[in-house]
Amino acid sequence: MQRPVIMGIVNVTPDSFSDGGRYLDTEAALLHGRELFAQGASIIDVGGESTRPGAHMVTEDEELRRVLPVVEGLAECGTVSIDTRKARVARLAVQAGATIVNDVSASLGEVAAELGVGWVAMHAQGDPETMQRAPKYIDVVDEVYRFLEDRLVEAERLGLRELYLDPGIGFGKTAEHNLMLLGNLSRFVGLGAPILIGVSRKSFLANLGRLGPIAKPSEREEQTLAANIWAIAQGARVVRVHEVAPLAEYLGLIEAMETARSTECPI
């Protein structure tokens, strides 16, 4: 099993579903991002606008005020992605040091190509404000696959050298849709581009397993870890999480056992 890349989440927002407000202060966000790097994150994903179900869009100026000093500060420590739907925010964040555009709207491919940075293209049905009102598909796996396949073709046309495809767990999907996508994740891996998975603390996990239902997002870490282990086993290459340490610990143990298995037994 290939070791995946861990993407740690820093929400510089007052209203994100899991940790809204905790890292709205720039210094708190910088401290948290540095901690996530130290725990094993290879990328820190900085967002200044909540995309939880029902969230309203914030102005460009407000989003920029929140994210730019955090991006600049964390870029000194490692790779930073900017989680945004806005072209101007993406451009200025890249100027501040971001090298990946994490795009839940899948509309910023040309911007990423122009800037010469990586692009995460995610599938979503609707926008955050309305996406969970009545998600509906004829075949969710096939429809998401075709969408991501089109983004792959677009990236090739634009000459993008760094592309990640995200099936958009929780973005215009019911719990059943999410499980269907995870259960068939190897099909998306077959597209050939690295697959990014973001299941961390999401509501569909609350009723899975014998411990459910779990109301508080911060108490869904066991379910998050289990879902991420499944995704990694199916071939996911980037895993986006709030808590880096548990996943990094798991991957370290797997790596140690794989190394031991390939080592000759001493006489």
N, C-alpha and C positions, 0 to 999 in steps of 0.2 A: 504494500500500500504506500503510494507516494505521500510524502509529508506535505500537507497543504499549507497555504499561507493564511495566517490569522490576521484578520482586519478588526482592530478594536474600534469601538464606537465612542465618540465624544459629541454629545448633543449640547450645543450652546443655545439652548431654547428654554422657555418657561413652561412648555406644554407638551413635550414628548411623552409618549404613553408610559414609559418605564421610569425615566429619571429626569423628567422635565423640571428645570429650575436648579438642579443640583450643581450644574456646571455653567450656568448663565454668566457668572463672573469670570472674566478672562483668566485671572490667576488660578482659580479653581479648575478651569478647563485645561490650562497648561499643566498643572500638577497632575491631574488625572491622566492626560495623554502621556506624560512622561512615565507614569506608573505602569500604564498599559504596555508601552514599549519595553520597560524593564521586565515585565512579566512574560514577554514572549511575542508580542504583536509585531508583525513586520510592516503593517500599514496602519495608520490611524485615520479614520474617516470622520471628518469634521463637518457637522451640519448646523445651519442656523435657522432652519425652518422645519417644523414638525410635519411629517407625512403620515401621521397616525390617522385612522379613519375619522372623518369629521373635521379634520384640521383645516383652518383657513390659511390662505397664502399671505405671507408678509411682504412688505415692500422691499425692493432691491436695496435701498439705503439701509434699512434696518438689518437685513440679512448680512450685508457687508460689514456693518458696524460690529455685529456679533462674531463673525468668523475670521476676518482678516488678521487681527492680532494673534489669534490662536493658530491659524495656519502658519503664519510667519514664525512664531515661536517654536512650534513642533517640527517644522521643516528642518530646523537645525539638528534635530535628534534622529530623523529617519524619514521614510516615505510617508507622504500625506496625500489623502484624497479629499476632494471637496464634494460633499453631498448636496447637489443643487439641481433645480430645474431651469435656472436662469442663465442665459449666455453671458451677461455682463458680470454676474457673480463668478462664473467659471473663469472668465478671462482675468479678472483681478485677483482671484485666489491663486491662479497659476503664476501670476506675476509675484505673488507673495511667497511662492514656494511649493504649491501643490503640483503633483505630477500625474494625477489621475482625476478624471471627472466621473463621479458616481451619479448617474443620471436616471432617476426613477421615471422620467418622462420619455426616455429613449429618443430624445429629439435633438441632442447636442453633438451628434457625430461629426458634423462639419466643423463645429467649434473646436472639438478635441483634435481633429486633423489639422486645422489651422494652427493650433497651439503646439502641436507635436507631442501630445501627452496621451496617456491611456484613457480608454472610454469603457465604462460599465454601462451596458444597455440593458435595461430591465423591462419586463413585460408588466403592464398594469391595465386593468379594465376600468376606465374612468379615472377621475382625479381623486386625491385624498378626501376631499370634502364629500364626495358622493359614492365612492367606489364600493362601499360595503352595504349599500341599501338593498340591492337585489342582484348579486352577481349571477350570470347565467351563461352557460356554454352548451354547445351540442357535444363536443368532445374536448375537454379542457387540455388534455395532454397534446392532442394534435394541433389545436389552435395556438397554444403557447409555443410549441415547436416551430410552426410555420412563421410565427412572428419573429422568433429569435433567428431563424434561418435567414429571414429577410434582412435583419440587422447585420448578420455576418456578411451577406452580399454587399450591403451598403458600406460596411467597414473596408471591405476589399476594394470597392470602387473608389473610396476616399483615400486609400493608401495608408490606412491606420495600421501601425505595427503592434499595438498593444490593445487587445480587445478582451473584455470579459462579458459573458452572457449570464443574466440573472432571470430565472423564471418568475420572480416576483411573488414569493410566498406571502399571502396575506393582503396583497394589493388587488382588490376586486375578485376575491376568491372566498368561498365558504370553507369550513374545516374539511369537508369531503374533497373539495378541489385541491386543497393544500396537500392532503395525504396522497391523492392520485399523482400529483406532480412529484412528490418525494419518492413514491413507490416506483415511478418510472424515470427516475433521474438519469439512469444510464443511457436512455435514449437521447437526452440533451447532450450528454458527454460525447455522444457519437458525432455531434456537429463539428467537433475538432477544436473549438475555442475553449479556453478555460471557463468553467462554470463557477459562478459565485452564488453562494447560498446565504440567505439571511432569515433565520428562523428564531433568533434569540428572543426569548420571553414572550413570544406572540400568543394571542388569545386562543388560537386553536389548540395549543399545547395544554391549556388549563384543564381539559376534561380527559386527557389521555393518561393511561396508567392507573394503578390502584390508589394513588394519592389524591386524584382529582375529586371535585373541582378546586382549582387554586385561583383565588381572586387576584392576589397581588402579583404583578408581573415579576417583581424581584425574587419571588419564591418559586419560580419556574425553572431554576437552573438545572435540576436533574433532568427534566424533560428536554430542555435545550441541549444539554450534553448528549443525551441519547439520540436526538434527531440529527445532531451534527455528526456523531459517529457514523450513523447510517449514511448520511450524505457523503462523507469522506470515503466510506467503503464503496460507494457507487461511482466515485470518481470526481467529486467536487474538488476544485483546486483552491478556492478562496472561501473562507468561512468568516462571516461578519458577526461579531459577538459583543455583548456588553461586558461580560466577565471573561477575561483572557486566561487567567491562571488555571482554571480547571481543565480547559481544553489543551493548553500547553503542557500541563502535567500528564494528561492522557497520552498525547503524542510522543512525549519523551519516553514514557514507559514502553509504548509500542516499538519505538525505535530501538530501545535497549534490548528488547526481546528478539527483534528481528536480527540485530547484530549478533546476539548470542547464538541464534539458530544457525547462522552462517559461519560460525567459528568452530574449528575442529576441537573436539573434546580432548583435554590434556590427558596424557597417559599417567 
